[in-house]
Amino acid sequence: MRKLYILPLTAVLAFSLVTAGCGKNEEIEADTQGSVSSISLLNTKGEVAPQMQVLAQQYEKETGIKVNVIGVETGADAQATLKGYYLSDQMPDIIACESSGFGNWEGLLVDMSDQNWAGRTDAAFVDPTYGTLGFPYTTEAIGLAYNADILSKAGVDPKSITGPDSMKKAFETIDAKKTQLGLTAVIGYCTEPENLGWSAGNHIFGAYIDSGLSRSDTTYIDLLGNGGGIDDARFKNYAQMIGLFNEYSDPALLVNGTYNDQVMGFASGKYAFITQGSWIGATLTGDDASAYASAGNFEIGMVPYAFEDGMDTILTSAPSWWAVSKEGQVDAALAFLQWCSEDSAQKILVEQAGFVSPFKDCKYVASDPFAPVISSYISAGKTSSWHWMDMPEGLGQKGFSYVFNSFAKGEIDADGFLKQIKKVAGDWYSKL
């Protein structure tokens, strides 16, 4: 695991200014008897910020302990934010990490192997050296999401989309009926790199790494890890799919759009497909609920990113995990996470936040429109893993994303896309 990367002094000062007035003395209080009355939690899932507040309020109601939820905006660099908190002595008691982020906190996180919840899930983050470091709070999925109503009206059977030719045919069929279907574009695909680089650079690139593979197959992430290697034949097929997205996406969204524009366009019934994962379900039934209702509260489905014939898996994983800092209120933080695995918290996380529970004994089923989609793929054994999370920190969001954007702008063709991805990968790994 990599040790904590120390930020430059200017960055530390910037973080100190940003976080002034919300230090540990205000966030972590103790009553007159010395028992913990407050803990802090970093929430990186901005789309469920209101539901996290409900969770915190319910815990305070049941235990008397306040949970201060610290928000990180969607697309923000959560690890950079955490490093600022750490260096300013304001580290939250419970932090959020993707798999690549755990390496920043070597020796600073609590091993939770002995916790009751750890035996009730297969989705914990387990480090071979440091033990069970991550508490899973949801399962998410990556695939090509679609509006089932639009596909039905267009006469496109989603089950027919099993490879590049059938995907292209479906896009062409829908595009020919775009006006009568009331569509702005066939697909809502966005490559804006500054704020949305995590989408193309991580999630969509992840389809190249894992689509069609068994969950334990690490062929392409291992190749990437070996100096930035890319499989030319596989990537050329993948590039053809990305080229299709470029061709049929909303021009106003493709290069400079925002996450909110992308999701709202889909919620409003303006796109038949969208290149976002199951996490947008909370937005469709939350902030965009009015637009979604006006569009008929349409059924949502998901097909694999089948850039080669026969690819029949979507990608699923815990998107990130909650971890406990050794320097914080450890016992109180562990008690909160144990509570989060149990009935009253699961009811909130599943029924209100729309999470798909990673706990085997959870009795709740989300009303989130993506929940049945994920469950059906999981029950059929048609899922691949998220090995993009094992890429070096920043490679996707701050490296690959710019190549996707350049391809979308028409600055490079499919061959140039492969060439530039290989160059970015090789250069990135050469500096590790």
C-alpha positions in Angstrom: 0.0 0.0 0.0 1.2 3.5 -0.7 1.9 5.9 2.1 0.1 9.2 2.6 1.1 11.7 0.0 1.8 15.0 1.6 0.3 18.0 -0.2 2.3 21.1 -0.9 2.2 23.8 1.7 0.0 26.1 -0.5 -2.6 23.3 -0.8 -2.5 22.7 3.0 -3.2 26.4 3.5 -6.0 26.4 1.0 -7.6 23.5 2.8 -7.1 25.2 6.1 -9.0 28.3 4.8 -11.8 26.2 3.4 -12.3 24.2 6.5 -11.8 27.0 9.0 -14.6 27.1 11.5 -15.5 23.5 11.2 -12.7 21.8 13.1 -12.7 18.8 15.3 -13.6 20.8 18.4 -16.9 21.7 16.8 -17.6 18.4 15.1 -16.6 16.0 17.8 -17.9 16.9 21.2 -18.1 15.2 24.5 -20.6 15.5 27.3 -19.7 16.3 30.9 -19.2 12.6 31.7 -16.7 12.3 28.9 -18.7 10.0 26.6 -18.8 10.6 22.9 -21.8 12.8 21.8 -20.8 13.4 18.2 -19.0 11.7 15.3 -18.3 12.8 11.7 -18.8 11.0 8.5 -17.5 11.9 5.0 -20.2 11.3 2.4 -19.0 11.2 -1.2 -22.4 10.3 -2.7 -23.7 13.8 -3.3 -26.9 12.4 -5.0 -28.1 11.0 -1.7 -27.0 13.8 0.6 -30.6 14.3 2.0 -30.9 10.6 2.8 -27.6 10.7 4.6 -29.0 13.4 6.8 -32.1 11.2 7.5 -29.8 8.4 8.5 -27.8 10.7 10.8 -31.0 12.0 12.4 -32.4 8.5 13.0 -29.1 7.4 14.7 -29.2 10.4 17.0 -32.8 9.7 17.8 -32.0 6.1 18.8 -28.6 6.6 20.5 -28.3 10.3 21.4 -25.1 10.5 19.4 -25.0 13.1 16.6 -23.5 12.3 13.2 -22.1 15.2 11.4 -22.3 14.4 7.7 -19.6 16.2 5.7 -20.5 16.4 2.0 -18.3 16.1 -1.1 -19.7 17.3 -4.3 -20.2 14.8 -7.1 -17.0 14.7 -9.2 -14.8 16.3 -6.6 -11.5 14.7 -5.7 -12.5 13.1 -2.4 -9.0 11.9 -1.6 -7.5 15.3 -2.0 -10.3 16.7 0.3 -9.4 14.0 2.9 -5.7 14.8 2.7 -6.6 18.4 3.4 -8.7 17.4 6.4 -5.9 15.1 7.7 -3.2 17.7 7.4 -5.4 20.3 9.1 -6.1 17.9 12.0 -9.8 17.6 11.0 -9.9 14.0 9.8 -13.5 12.7 9.9 -14.0 9.7 12.2 -15.5 7.7 9.2 -14.0 8.4 5.7 -15.0 7.2 2.3 -12.5 5.4 0.0 -12.6 3.7 -3.4 -10.2 0.8 -3.6 -7.3 2.8 -5.0 -7.8 5.3 -2.2 -7.0 3.0 0.7 -3.3 3.1 -0.2 -3.2 6.7 0.9 -3.9 5.7 4.6 -1.4 2.9 5.3 -1.5 2.0 9.0 -4.1 4.7 9.8 -7.3 2.7 9.4 -9.0 0.3 11.8 -9.2 -3.4 11.0 -12.9 -4.3 11.3 -12.5 -8.1 10.8 -13.9 -8.8 14.2 -17.1 -6.8 13.6 -20.4 -8.6 13.4 -21.4 -7.0 10.1 -18.2 -8.4 8.4 -19.6 -11.9 8.5 -22.8 -10.9 6.8 -21.5 -9.6 3.5 -19.2 -10.6 0.8 -18.6 -7.0 -0.3 -16.3 -5.6 2.4 -12.9 -4.2 1.3 -10.3 -6.5 2.6 -6.6 -5.7 2.4 -4.3 -8.7 2.5 -2.0 -7.0 5.0 -4.2 -4.8 7.0 -7.4 -6.8 7.2 -11.0 -5.6 6.7 -10.8 -1.9 6.2 -13.9 -1.0 4.3 -17.6 -1.2 5.2 -19.8 -1.6 2.1 -23.0 0.5 2.1 -24.4 -0.3 -1.4 -23.9 -2.2 -4.6 -23.9 -0.3 -7.8 -23.8 -1.2 -11.5 -22.3 0.1 -14.7 -23.9 -0.7 -18.0 -25.7 1.0 -20.9 -28.9 2.2 -19.2 -32.0 2.7 -21.3 -35.6 4.0 -21.3 -37.7 0.9 -21.8 -40.7 2.9 -23.0 -38.7 4.6 -25.8 -37.2 1.3 -26.9 -40.6 -0.3 -27.0 -42.1 2.5 -29.1 -39.1 2.4 -31.4 -39.6 -1.4 -31.9 -36.2 -2.2 -30.4 -35.9 -5.3 -28.2 -33.1 -4.6 -25.6 -32.4 -8.4 -25.5 -31.3 -8.1 -29.2 -28.4 -5.8 -28.2 -25.7 -8.5 -27.8 -22.8 -7.1 -29.8 -21.5 -4.2 -31.8 -23.6 -4.7 -34.9 -26.9 -5.1 -33.0 -26.0 -2.0 -30.9 -25.4 0.0 -34.0 -28.7 -1.2 -35.5 -30.6 -0.2 -32.4 -29.1 3.2 -32.4 -29.8 3.7 -36.1 -33.4 2.5 -35.7 -34.1 4.9 -32.8 -32.3 7.8 -34.5 -34.6 7.4 -37.6 -37.6 7.8 -35.3 -36.1 10.5 -33.1 -38.6 13.3 -33.9 -41.7 11.2 -33.4 -40.3 9.8 -30.2 -39.6 13.3 -28.9 -35.9 12.7 -28.5 -33.0 15.2 -28.4 -30.5 12.4 -29.1 -30.3 8.6 -29.0 -27.8 8.6 -26.1 -26.7 11.0 -23.4 -22.9 10.6 -23.4 -20.6 13.3 -22.0 -16.8 13.6 -22.0 -16.3 16.9 -20.3 -13.0 16.1 -18.4 -12.7 18.8 -15.7 -15.8 18.0 -13.6 -17.0 14.8 -15.2 -13.7 13.0 -16.0 -14.6 10.2 -13.5 -17.4 9.1 -15.9 -15.5 8.4 -19.1 -12.1 8.0 -17.6 -13.1 5.5 -14.9 -16.5 4.0 -15.4 -16.7 3.8 -19.2 -13.0 2.9 -19.5 -13.8 0.1 -17.0 -16.0 -1.5 -19.6 -12.8 -2.1 -21.7 -11.2 -3.7 -18.7 -14.0 -6.0 -17.5 -16.9 -6.4 -20.0 -17.8 -10.0 -20.6 -15.3 -11.4 -18.1 -15.8 -13.5 -14.9 -15.5 -11.5 -11.7 -12.1 -13.0 -10.9 -10.6 -12.4 -14.4 -8.0 -9.7 -14.1 -6.4 -10.1 -17.6 -6.7 -6.5 -18.7 -6.2 -4.7 -15.4 -3.0 -6.9 -15.0 -1.9 -5.9 -18.5 -2.5 -2.2 -17.7 -0.6 -2.6 -14.4 2.4 -4.0 -16.3 3.6 -0.6 -17.5 0.4 0.6 -18.9 -0.3 -2.2 -21.4 -3.4 -2.1 -23.6 -4.7 -5.0 -25.7 -4.9 -3.6 -29.2 -7.5 -6.0 -30.6 -9.9 -5.6 -27.7 -9.5 -1.9 -27.5 -10.0 -1.3 -31.2 -13.4 -3.0 -30.8 -14.1 -0.9 -27.7 -13.1 2.2 -29.6 -15.8 1.5 -32.3 -18.4 1.5 -29.6 -17.2 4.8 -28.2 -17.2 6.2 -31.7 -20.9 5.2 -31.9 -21.6 7.1 -28.7 -19.8 10.2 -30.1 -21.9 10.0 -33.3 -25.3 9.6 -31.6 -24.9 11.7 -28.5 -26.5 15.1 -27.9 -23.9 17.6 -29.4 -24.7 20.1 -26.7 -23.8 17.5 -24.1 -21.0 15.5 -25.6 -18.0 17.8 -25.1 -18.9 20.5 -22.6 -22.0 19.2 -20.8 -22.5 18.7 -17.1 -23.6 15.7 -15.0 -26.8 17.4 -14.1 -27.6 18.1 -17.8 -26.9 14.5 -18.7 -29.1 13.0 -16.0 -31.9 15.5 -16.5 -32.0 14.8 -20.2 -32.5 11.1 -19.5 -35.0 11.7 -16.7 -37.0 14.0 -19.1 -37.2 11.3 -21.7 -34.9 13.2 -24.1 -32.4 10.4 -24.4 -33.1 6.7 -25.1 -29.8 5.6 -23.5 -27.4 7.1 -20.9 -23.8 6.3 -20.0 -24.3 6.6 -16.3 -24.7 3.8 -13.7 -27.3 2.8 -11.3 -26.5 5.7 -8.9 -28.6 8.0 -11.0 -31.7 6.3 -9.8 -31.6 8.3 -6.6 -31.6 11.5 -8.7 -34.5 10.4 -10.9 -36.6 9.8 -7.9 -35.2 12.7 -6.0 -34.0 16.0 -7.4 -35.3 15.1 -10.9 -38.5 13.4 -9.8 -40.8 16.0 -11.4 -39.2 15.6 -14.8 -39.1 11.9 -14.4 -42.8 11.9 -13.5 -43.6 14.1 -16.5 -41.8 11.6 -18.7 -44.1 8.8 -17.4 -41.9 7.4 -14.6 -40.6 5.0 -17.4 -39.2 1.6 -16.6 -35.4 1.5 -16.8 -33.3 -1.3 -18.1 -29.6 -1.9 -18.6 -27.7 -3.8 -21.4 -24.0 -4.7 -21.3 -21.4 -2.6 -23.0 -21.2 -5.3 -25.6 -18.5 -4.0 -27.9 -17.7 -7.6 -28.8 -20.3 -10.3 -29.6 -21.5 -12.3 -26.7 -20.6 -9.9 -23.9 -23.5 -10.4 -21.5 -22.4 -8.9 -18.2 -22.8 -5.6 -16.5 -20.2 -4.4 -14.0 -21.1 -4.4 -10.3 -19.3 -3.6 -7.1 -19.5 -1.5 -4.0 -18.6 1.9 -5.4 -16.7 2.9 -2.3 -16.5 1.9 1.3 -16.6 3.6 4.7 -13.5 3.3 6.8 -12.6 4.2 10.4 -9.7 6.4 11.2 -7.5 5.2 14.1 -7.1 8.8 15.2 -10.8 9.5 15.6 -13.6 8.3 17.9 -13.0 4.6 17.0 -15.5 2.8 19.3 -18.3 5.3 18.5 -17.5 5.0 14.7 -17.6 1.2 14.9 -20.9 1.3 16.7 -22.4 3.5 14.0 -21.2 1.2 11.2 -22.6 -1.8 13.0 -25.9 0.0 13.3 -25.8 0.9 9.6 -25.8 -2.9 8.8 -28.9 -3.5 10.9 -32.6 -3.1 10.4 -33.5 0.6 10.9 -30.5 1.9 9.0 -30.9 -0.6 6.2 -34.5 0.5 5.8 -33.3 4.1 5.2 -30.4 3.1 3.0 -32.5 0.8 0.9 -35.9 2.3 0.8 -35.0 6.0 0.9 -31.5 6.2 -0.6 -32.3 3.5 -3.1 -29.2 1.4 -2.3 -29.0 -2.3 -3.1 -28.0 -3.8 0.2 -24.7 -5.7 0.3 -25.9 -7.6 3.4 -27.3 -11.1 3.0 -29.9 -10.8 5.7 -31.4 -7.4 4.6 -35.1 -7.8 4.2 -35.7 -4.5 2.3 -35.9 -4.0 -1.5 -35.3 -0.6 -3.0 -38.0 1.1 -5.0 -35.2 2.7 -7.0 -35.8 2.0 -10.7 -32.4 0.3 -11.1 -32.8 -2.1 -8.2 -34.6 -4.8 -10.1 -32.1 -4.5 -13.0 -29.1 -5.1 -10.7 -30.8 -7.9 -8.9 -31.7 -9.7 -12.1 -28.2 -9.7 -13.4 -26.8 -10.7 -10.0 -29.2 -13.6 -9.7 -28.4 -14.8 -13.2 -24.7 -14.6 -12.5 -24.2 -12.1 -15.3 -21.9 -9.6 -13.6 -18.2 -8.6 -14.0 -16.1 -6.8 -11.4 -14.9 -3.1 -11.3 -11.2 -3.5 -11.7 -10.9 0.1 -12.9 -10.8 0.8 -9.2 -7.4 -0.8 -9.1 -5.9 1.8 -11.5 -3.5 4.3 -10.0 -5.3 7.2 -8.4 -6.1 9.9 -11.0 -5.2 7.9 -14.1 -8.8 7.7 -15.3 -10.1 11.1 -14.1 -7.1 13.2 -14.8 -5.5 11.2 -17.7 -7.8 9.0 -19.8 -10.7 11.4 -19.6 -8.9 14.0 -21.7 -8.4 11.4 -24.5 -12.1 10.5 -24.5 -12.8 14.3 -24.8 -10.4 14.7 -27.7 -12.0 11.7 -29.5 -15.4 13.3 -29.0 -14.2 16.6 -30.4 -13.0 14.8 -33.5 -9.4 15.8 -32.9 -8.4 12.1 -33.1 -9.9 9.1 -34.8 -10.3 5.6 -33.4 -6.7 4.7 -34.1 -5.6 7.9 -32.5 -7.8 7.1 -29.6 -6.0 3.8 -29.0 -2.6 5.5 -29.6 -3.3 8.3 -27.1 -4.7 6.0 -24.4 -1.6 3.8 -24.7 0.6 6.9 -24.4 -1.2 8.3 -21.3 -1.1 4.9 -19.7 2.6 4.3 -20.4 3.6 7.8 -19.2 1.5 7.5 -16.1 2.9 4.1 -15.0 6.5 5.2 -15.8 6.2 7.9 -13.1 5.0 5.6 -10.4 
